[in-house]
Amino acid sequence: MDTFALLGQGLLVALEPMNLLYALIGVTLGTAVGVLPGIGPALTVALLLPVTYKLDPAGSLIMFAGIYYGGMYGGSTTSILLNTPGESASIVTALEGNKMARAGRGGPALATAAIGSFVAGLIATLGLALIAPWVVKFALAFGPAEYFALMVLAFMTVSAAFGDSTLRGLTALALGLAIGLVGIDLQTGQARLTFGMPDLLDGIEVTTVAVALFAVGEALSVAASRSRTPETIEPVRGSVWMSKLDWARSWKPWLRGTVIGFPIGAMPAGGAEIGTFLSYAAEKRLTKHPEEFGHGAIEGVAGPEAANNASAAGTLVPLLTLGLPTTATAAIMLAGFQQFGLQPGPLLFINNADLVWGLIASLLVANLMLLVLNLPLIGLWVKLLSIPRPWLYGGILVFATLGTIGANPSVAELAMLLAFGILGFLLRLFGYPIAPVVVGLILGPLAEQQLRRALAISQGDPTVLVTSPVAAVLLALAAAAVIVPLVLRWRGRGKVLSALAANED
């Protein structure tokens, strides 16, 4: 009963007028950026970091969570009507959703996506509230060695999960760890990697790097890309509602998608994309109408969209309880917590219980807001697709620059914004993932601190990292997260070479 009492107290925080306003702003922005292809919630939260640094922490974090949830909702609109996913997690929705739109059933496709997201978000948020206290109790027993091993697991899983190459993910992580070393070492007082520049003695601001890599780098990447072919938007014909048959075919996929998406989102190296593909595969196997798959089956929209939204709540389990981000947006939200002097983890539930439970309860409110916003205002969201790309990304550059100046008014900060923006562009150009850089920058100093504490307690004995059973298991999982994908890729390449050799013979 304690959990429901805490959730009730959180609802009182979430229902405060200002927090309701923050939630409304968040879900509206999130839906808008989810609709617009190529932007996404991570970029939007990164843009808002420097703007919100003087605002109320609870309200700002509620707004960030609303953006995350709204992005998951909005991504389905472009998948269904444009066949262009606004978010990577909405890729599977396009397979059946766009076929439905072309057949004149865009309305039911949008409706099942919105209602399925609402159902999944509601159940998954309750799951988050029930599971989080158990994870916190487990994590409170962690010492420095266990925390260091946990962060190594986060480094390895994020590096392996993002991008097409584990090596490129690890390279991006190493870059983030190096950036995190800049500044004065708190234990020795020595300056590290400052190159004699006084502006670097305090280290590099996470917000500046996040805004530069996600916003400036994306804008430069779009500007450098070749002109795209004109996109055709499928009109929504008829009523934006579902028939009795549509309801009958949707409610089971909604529940199955929730059950699949939530635990996968909560896993290190999980993420919404895996859950949506698994949900689609499950619906294709269990459907009574297999002939419709590939031609506009409503189950192929209902299940993946539910899995998509459930995974968003699942992602918050490791973020809030352990301080581990498993998606790019979660990494930026972690920077948002640190911006207000808060460190996600078990102590957050003890020292800032009102804030955490208010944030969890706000997800229930955000889900209801999103359901009300999505279906009646579908015409408005579609009109956003007509905004010219140069105007859109030009506005993003202006907003990023003004936000950085507002938070840190100095020429050096603007120079770093430009330098890291160019770095973000180069990373995209050569296929390196962005998220490991941010994770390395944020968690690198914390991992170093825990490693030093563990070695100090053991008087310099490095075996302390493997004598603890929990730390040893976590380090083994970290090694497996890197080795297993490499082995699978090597075996797959070997099969391809064998097939080519057989063809030549």
C-alpha positions in Angstrom: 0.0 0.0 0.0 3.0 2.3 0.5 3.5 2.6 -3.2 -0.1 3.6 -3.9 0.1 6.2 -1.0 3.3 7.6 -2.5 1.7 7.6 -6.0 -1.3 9.5 -4.5 1.0 12.1 -3.0 2.7 12.3 -6.4 -0.6 13.0 -8.1 -1.1 16.0 -5.8 2.2 17.4 -7.0 1.4 16.6 -10.6 -2.0 18.3 -10.4 -0.6 21.6 -9.2 -1.6 24.3 -11.8 2.0 25.1 -12.8 3.0 21.4 -13.1 -0.2 20.8 -15.2 1.0 23.7 -17.5 4.5 22.2 -17.8 3.0 18.8 -18.6 0.7 20.4 -21.3 3.7 22.2 -22.8 5.7 19.0 -22.8 3.2 16.8 -24.4 2.3 19.4 -27.0 6.0 20.0 -27.9 6.6 16.2 -27.9 3.8 15.5 -30.3 4.9 18.3 -32.6 8.5 17.0 -32.7 7.4 13.4 -33.0 5.4 14.4 -36.1 8.3 16.3 -37.7 10.7 13.7 -39.2 14.3 13.9 -38.1 13.9 16.0 -34.9 12.8 13.7 -32.1 12.5 14.2 -28.3 16.2 13.9 -27.6 17.0 17.0 -29.7 14.1 18.9 -28.1 15.0 18.2 -24.5 18.6 19.1 -25.4 17.4 22.4 -26.7 15.4 23.2 -23.6 18.1 22.3 -21.1 19.8 25.8 -21.1 16.4 27.5 -21.1 15.0 25.7 -18.1 18.1 25.8 -15.8 16.6 28.5 -13.6 13.0 27.1 -13.5 11.4 24.8 -11.0 13.1 21.3 -11.1 9.9 19.3 -10.7 8.1 21.3 -13.5 11.0 21.1 -15.9 11.5 17.4 -15.4 7.7 16.8 -15.8 7.9 18.8 -19.1 10.9 16.7 -20.3 9.0 13.5 -19.5 6.0 14.9 -21.4 8.2 15.6 -24.4 9.4 12.0 -24.3 5.9 10.5 -24.2 4.6 13.0 -26.8 7.4 12.1 -29.2 6.3 8.4 -29.0 2.7 9.4 -29.8 3.5 11.9 -32.6 5.9 9.6 -34.4 3.0 7.4 -35.5 1.3 10.2 -37.4 4.1 10.6 -40.0 4.5 6.8 -40.2 0.9 6.3 -41.1 0.2 9.3 -43.3 3.7 9.9 -44.8 5.4 6.5 -44.6 8.3 8.4 -42.9 8.7 7.6 -39.2 9.1 10.7 -37.1 10.9 8.6 -34.5 13.0 5.4 -35.0 10.6 3.5 -32.8 7.8 4.2 -35.2 9.4 2.4 -38.1 7.3 -0.8 -37.7 4.1 1.3 -37.6 4.7 2.4 -41.1 4.6 -1.1 -42.5 0.9 -1.5 -41.9 -0.2 2.0 -41.0 0.6 3.6 -44.3 -1.1 0.7 -46.2 -4.2 1.4 -44.2 -4.0 5.1 -45.0 -3.7 4.4 -48.7 -6.8 2.2 -48.5 -8.7 5.0 -46.9 -8.5 3.8 -43.4 -6.0 6.3 -42.0 -8.5 7.4 -39.4 -8.8 4.0 -37.7 -5.0 3.5 -37.9 -4.4 6.8 -36.1 -7.1 6.0 -33.6 -5.7 2.5 -32.7 -2.2 4.0 -32.4 -3.4 6.8 -30.0 -5.7 4.6 -27.9 -3.1 1.8 -27.8 -0.4 4.3 -26.7 -2.8 5.5 -23.9 -3.6 2.0 -22.7 0.1 1.0 -22.8 1.3 4.2 -21.1 -1.3 3.8 -18.3 -0.4 0.2 -17.5 3.3 0.7 -17.9 3.3 3.8 -15.6 1.6 1.7 -12.9 4.3 -0.9 -13.6 7.0 1.7 -13.1 5.4 2.8 -9.8 5.3 -0.8 -8.5 8.7 -2.0 -9.7 10.8 1.1 -8.9 10.7 0.7 -5.0 11.9 -3.0 -5.4 14.8 -1.9 -7.6 15.7 0.9 -5.1 15.8 -1.6 -2.2 18.2 -3.7 -4.2 20.4 -0.8 -5.3 20.7 0.6 -1.7 23.0 -2.4 -0.9 25.5 -1.3 -3.7 28.9 -0.2 -2.7 31.5 1.7 -4.9 32.7 -1.5 -6.7 29.1 -2.4 -7.6 28.3 1.1 -8.8 31.4 1.2 -10.9 30.5 -2.2 -12.5 27.0 -1.0 -13.1 28.3 2.1 -15.0 30.6 -0.1 -17.0 27.6 -2.2 -17.9 25.8 1.0 -19.0 28.9 2.1 -21.1 29.1 -1.3 -22.9 25.4 -1.8 -23.5 24.9 1.7 -24.9 27.9 1.4 -27.1 26.8 -1.9 -28.5 23.1 -0.9 -28.9 23.5 2.4 -30.7 24.7 2.4 -34.3 25.6 -0.4 -36.7 29.1 -1.1 -35.3 30.1 -1.9 -31.8 33.6 -0.5 -32.4 32.1 2.8 -33.5 30.0 2.9 -30.4 33.0 2.3 -28.2 34.9 5.0 -30.1 32.1 7.4 -29.5 32.0 6.4 -25.8 35.8 7.0 -25.5 35.3 10.4 -26.9 32.7 11.2 -24.3 34.9 9.9 -21.5 37.7 12.1 -22.7 35.5 15.2 -22.7 34.4 14.3 -19.2 38.0 14.4 -18.0 38.4 18.1 -18.9 38.8 20.4 -15.8 40.3 20.2 -12.4 40.7 16.8 -10.7 38.7 17.1 -7.5 41.0 14.7 -5.6 44.5 16.0 -6.6 43.6 19.6 -7.7 45.5 19.1 -11.0 44.2 20.6 -14.2 43.5 17.9 -16.9 43.2 18.5 -20.7 42.7 22.2 -20.2 45.6 23.2 -22.6 46.2 26.3 -20.5 42.7 27.7 -21.1 41.1 29.2 -17.9 37.6 28.7 -19.4 38.1 24.9 -19.3 39.2 24.7 -15.6 35.5 24.2 -14.5 35.0 21.4 -17.1 32.8 21.4 -20.1 29.0 22.0 -19.6 26.9 18.9 -20.3 24.1 21.1 -21.6 26.4 22.8 -24.1 27.7 19.5 -25.5 24.2 18.0 -25.6 22.7 21.0 -27.5 25.7 21.1 -29.9 25.7 17.4 -30.7 22.0 16.9 -31.0 20.7 20.2 -32.3 23.5 22.0 -34.1 25.0 18.7 -35.5 21.6 17.6 -36.8 21.0 21.1 -38.4 24.4 21.0 -40.1 23.7 17.4 -41.3 20.4 18.3 -42.8 21.9 21.4 -44.5 24.7 19.3 -46.0 22.4 16.5 -47.3 21.2 16.5 -50.9 17.7 17.8 -51.7 15.0 15.3 -50.9 12.3 14.2 -53.2 8.8 15.7 -52.4 6.9 13.8 -49.8 3.3 12.8 -50.4 0.9 13.0 -47.4 -2.0 10.6 -47.5 -5.2 12.4 -46.5 -7.3 11.2 -43.6 -10.5 10.1 -45.3 -13.8 9.6 -43.3 -14.1 9.5 -39.5 -11.1 9.3 -37.2 -12.6 6.5 -35.2 -12.8 2.7 -35.1 -15.5 0.3 -35.8 -16.6 -2.5 -33.4 -14.5 -5.0 -35.5 -11.4 -2.6 -35.2 -11.9 -2.5 -31.4 -12.2 -6.3 -31.3 -9.0 -6.8 -33.3 -7.0 -4.1 -31.4 -7.5 -4.7 -27.6 -5.5 -7.9 -27.4 -2.5 -6.4 -29.4 -2.6 -3.4 -27.1 -2.1 -5.6 -24.0 0.4 -7.9 -25.7 2.4 -4.9 -26.9 2.5 -3.5 -23.4 3.7 -6.8 -21.9 6.5 -7.0 -24.6 7.5 -3.3 -24.6 7.7 -2.5 -20.9 10.4 -5.0 -19.8 12.5 -4.5 -22.9 12.5 -0.7 -22.3 13.6 -1.4 -18.8 16.6 -3.5 -19.8 20.0 -2.1 -20.5 20.4 -2.0 -24.2 16.7 -2.4 -24.6 15.0 0.5 -26.3 11.7 0.9 -28.0 12.8 -0.3 -31.5 13.4 -3.9 -30.3 10.0 -4.1 -28.5 8.1 -2.8 -31.6 9.7 -5.4 -33.9 9.0 -8.2 -31.4 5.4 -7.0 -31.1 4.9 -6.9 -34.8 6.3 -10.4 -35.2 4.0 -11.7 -32.4 0.9 -10.2 -34.0 1.8 -11.6 -37.4 2.1 -15.0 -35.8 -1.1 -14.8 -33.7 -3.5 -13.1 -36.1 -6.6 -14.7 -37.5 -6.2 -12.6 -40.6 -2.6 -13.4 -41.9 -3.6 -12.4 -45.5 -4.0 -8.8 -44.4 -0.4 -8.4 -43.1 1.6 -6.4 -45.6 -1.7 -4.9 -46.9 -2.9 -2.9 -43.9 -3.6 -5.1 -40.8 -4.8 -3.1 -37.9 -3.0 -5.5 -35.4 0.3 -4.5 -37.0 -0.4 -0.9 -35.9 -2.0 -1.5 -32.5 0.6 -3.9 -31.1 3.8 -2.0 -32.0 2.4 1.4 -31.0 1.5 -0.1 -27.5 5.0 -1.6 -27.2 6.5 1.7 -28.3 4.8 3.7 -25.5 5.2 1.0 -22.8 9.0 1.0 -23.5 9.1 4.7 -22.7 7.9 4.1 -19.2 10.2 1.1 -19.0 13.2 3.3 -19.8 12.5 5.4 -16.7 13.0 2.3 -14.4 16.8 2.2 -14.8 17.1 5.9 -15.2 15.3 6.9 -12.0 16.3 3.9 -9.8 20.0 3.4 -10.9 20.8 6.5 -12.9 21.4 4.5 -16.1 20.1 5.9 -19.4 19.2 3.3 -22.0 18.1 5.7 -24.8 19.4 9.0 -26.2 16.4 10.9 -24.7 17.1 9.2 -21.3 20.7 10.4 -21.5 19.6 14.0 -22.0 17.1 13.7 -19.2 19.9 12.5 -17.0 21.7 15.7 -17.9 18.5 17.6 -16.9 18.6 16.0 -13.5 22.2 16.9 -13.0 21.5 20.5 -14.1 19.4 20.9 -11.0 22.0 19.2 -8.7 20.1 15.9 -8.6 21.6 12.5 -9.3 19.1 9.7 -10.3 19.5 6.6 -8.2 18.2 5.0 -5.0 18.9 8.0 -2.9 16.8 10.2 -5.1 13.7 8.3 -3.9 14.7 9.0 -0.3 15.9 12.6 -0.5 13.6 13.9 -3.3 10.5 11.6 -2.9 8.0 14.3 -3.8 9.8 15.2 -7.0 10.2 11.5 -8.1 6.7 10.5 -7.4 5.3 13.7 -8.8 7.2 12.9 -12.0 5.9 9.3 -12.1 2.3 10.5 -11.5 2.6 13.2 -14.1 3.0 10.4 -16.7 -0.6 9.4 -16.0 -1.8 12.9 -16.5 0.4 13.3 -19.7 -1.2 10.1 -21.1 -4.7 11.5 -20.7 -3.6 14.9 -22.2 -2.1 13.1 -25.2 -5.2 11.2 -25.9 -7.2 14.4 -25.9 -4.7 16.2 -28.1 -4.0 13.6 -30.7 -7.3 12.6 -32.2 -9.2 15.9 -32.4 -6.1 17.9 -33.5 -4.8 15.5 -36.1 -5.3 18.1 -38.9 -3.1 20.6 -37.0 -0.3 18.0 -36.6 -0.4 17.2 -40.3 0.0 20.9 -41.2 3.3 20.9 -39.3 4.7 18.7 -42.1 4.4 21.6 -44.5 7.0 23.7 -42.6 10.0 24.2 -45.0 13.1 22.4 -43.7 15.4 25.5 -44.0 13.1 27.5 -41.8 12.7 24.6 -39.3 16.4 23.9 -38.8 17.3 27.6 -39.1 15.0 28.2 -36.1 16.7 25.3 -34.2 20.1 26.9 -34.7 18.9 30.3 -33.4 17.1 28.7 -30.4 20.2 26.6 -29.6 22.5 29.7 -29.7 20.2 31.9 -27.7 19.6 29.2 -25.1 23.4 28.7 -24.7 24.0 32.4 -24.3 21.3 32.7 -21.7 22.7 29.9 -19.6 26.4 30.7 -20.0 27.0 34.2 -21.5 30.6 33.9 -22.7 32.4 33.8 -26.1 34.1 30.6 -25.0 30.8 28.8 -24.5 29.6 29.8 -28.0 33.0 28.6 -29.5 32.5 25.3 -27.8 28.9 25.1 -29.1 30.2 25.5 -32.6 33.1 23.1 -32.1 30.9 20.3 -30.7 28.3 21.1 -33.3 30.8 20.4 -36.0 31.9 17.3 -34.1 28.2 16.1 -34.1 28.0 16.7 -37.8 31.2 14.7 -38.4 30.0 11.8 -36.2 26.8 11.6 -38.3 28.7 11.9 -41.5 30.9 8.9 -40.7 28.2 6.8 -39.1 29.2 7.2 -35.4 26.3 7.2 -32.8 25.8 10.3 -30.7 24.2 8.8 -27.5 27.5 7.1 -26.2 29.3 10.4 -26.3 26.7 12.0 -24.0 26.6 8.9 -21.7 30.4 8.9 -21.4 30.4 12.6 -20.6 27.7 12.3 -17.9 28.6 9.0 -16.3 32.4 9.1 -16.9 33.3 11.3 -13.9 30.9 9.4 -11.7 32.4 6.0 -12.7 35.9 7.5 -12.0 34.8 8.6 -8.6 33.3 5.2 -7.7 36.4 3.4 -9.0 38.7 5.6 -6.8 36.5 5.0 -3.8 36.6 1.2 -4.3 40.4 1.2 -4.7 40.8 3.4 -1.6 38.7 1.1 0.5 40.6 -2.0 -0.7 44.0 -0.1 -0.3 44.7 -0.3 -4.0 43.7 -3.9 -4.6 42.0 -4.1 -8.0 40.6 -7.6 -7.3 37.8 -5.8 -5.3 36.0 -5.3 -8.6 35.6 -9.1 -9.1 35.5 -10.4 -5.5 32.0 -8.8 -5.0 29.5 -11.3 -6.6 27.2 -8.5 -7.8 30.1 -6.5 -9.3 31.5 -9.7 -11.0 28.1 -10.5 -12.6 27.6 -6.9 -13.8 31.1 -6.9 -15.4 30.5 -10.3 -17.0 27.2 -8.9 -18.5 29.2 -5.8 -19.7 31.7 -8.1 -21.5 28.9 -10.2 -23.0 27.2 -7.0 -24.2 30.2 -6.3 -26.4 31.4 -9.8 -27.3 28.0 -11.4 -28.2 27.2 -8.9 -31.0 30.7 -9.2 -32.4 30.4 -13.0 -32.5 27.0 -12.9 -34.1 28.2 -10.4 -36.7 31.3 -12.6 -37.4 29.2 -15.7 -37.8 26.8 -13.9 -40.1 29.7 -12.7 -42.2 31.1 -16.2 -42.3 27.8 -17.6 -43.6 27.7 -14.9 -46.3 31.3 -15.8 -47.4 30.4 -19.5 -47.4 27.4 -18.8 -49.6 29.4 -16.7 -52.0 32.0 -19.4 -52.3 29.4 -22.1 -52.9 27.9 -19.9 -55.7 31.3 -19.5 -57.3 31.8 -23.3 -57.3 
